[in-house]
Amino acid sequence: MSTTLTPMLDTAALEERIALVACGERPGKTQGCDSCRRKGAILLNIASTGAAEAVAATICGTGNRPGCYDCRDKSVKIVRLYNGEAA
């Protein structure tokens, strides 16, 4: 089975956006915290596989266990962003 994912031209901008989503978007907030920005690259890599549960666990810091509901919602948005979907 083959999965076609949207190619991203500017991964640095996408990584920053993913870090912001992971940190918790709100009006006036323009970037994620230091911790979320450090996770940005790994979240981008995991999102490229479409594994929303793994993204949630990484955001939440739970390791192998599923993330909390808030982190699961964020992970779905991150995978959609990676795939170029409206989030």
C-alpha distance (Angstrom), angle and dihedral (degrees) to the residues before:
residue distance angle dihedral
M1 . . .
S2 3.79 . .
T3 3.78 126.4 .
T4 3.77 120.1 -158.7
L5 3.77 113.8 -152.8
T6 3.77 127.2 -169.9
P7 3.82 111.3 -98.2
M8 3.78 112.7 -123.0
L9 3.78 119.0 -144.3
D10 3.81 99.2 -171.6
T11 3.78 106.9 40.2
A12 3.82 93.2 166.6
A13 3.81 91.5 62.3
L14 3.79 90.9 43.8
E15 3.80 91.0 49.2
E16 3.83 90.0 52.6
R17 3.81 91.1 48.7
I18 3.81 91.2 48.9
A19 3.81 90.3 50.3
L20 3.81 89.8 52.0
V21 3.80 91.8 50.6
A22 3.81 90.8 47.8
C23 3.80 90.9 49.9
G24 3.78 93.2 49.4
E25 3.77 122.5 -91.7
R26 3.77 119.5 -124.2
P27 3.80 135.5 154.9
G28 3.78 112.3 -69.6
K29 3.81 95.2 15.0
T30 3.79 109.5 119.9
Q31 3.81 104.0 174.9
G32 3.76 142.3 19.0
C33 3.79 123.8 -101.6
D34 3.81 119.9 -92.7
S35 3.80 92.0 -94.4
C36 3.81 93.9 51.8
R37 3.81 92.1 44.3
R38 3.81 89.1 54.0
K39 3.82 88.4 52.2
G40 3.82 91.9 48.4
A41 3.80 97.2 93.5
I42 3.80 94.9 47.5
L43 3.81 91.3 44.9
L44 3.80 88.6 52.1
N45 3.80 90.9 50.6
I46 3.79 93.3 48.1
A47 3.81 92.0 44.9
S48 3.80 88.7 55.4
T49 3.82 87.8 66.0
G50 3.80 92.8 51.2
A51 3.83 91.3 -123.5
A52 3.81 99.6 145.6
E53 3.82 92.7 172.0
A54 3.81 91.0 56.3
V55 3.81 90.3 48.2
A56 3.82 89.4 51.4
A57 3.80 92.2 49.7
T58 3.81 90.5 50.1
I59 3.80 93.6 49.1
C60 3.78 92.3 46.1
G61 3.78 93.6 43.6
T62 3.79 92.9 -129.7
G63 3.79 95.8 128.9
N64 3.79 109.1 -150.8
R65 3.80 97.5 -0.9
P66 3.80 120.4 88.7
G67 3.78 116.5 -91.2
C68 3.79 124.0 -114.3
Y69 3.81 120.5 -84.6
D70 3.81 92.6 -96.3
C71 3.81 91.7 52.7
R72 3.81 91.0 45.7
D73 3.81 89.6 55.2
K74 3.80 90.2 48.7
S75 3.81 91.3 48.6
V76 3.80 93.1 54.5
K77 3.80 89.3 50.8
I78 3.82 90.8 49.0
V79 3.82 92.9 51.5
R80 3.80 89.6 48.3
L81 3.81 90.7 49.9
Y82 3.79 90.1 50.9
N83 3.78 90.5 51.6
G84 3.80 92.0 49.6
E85 3.78 94.6 -112.1
A86 3.78 123.0 143.6
A87 3.76 106.1 -96.4
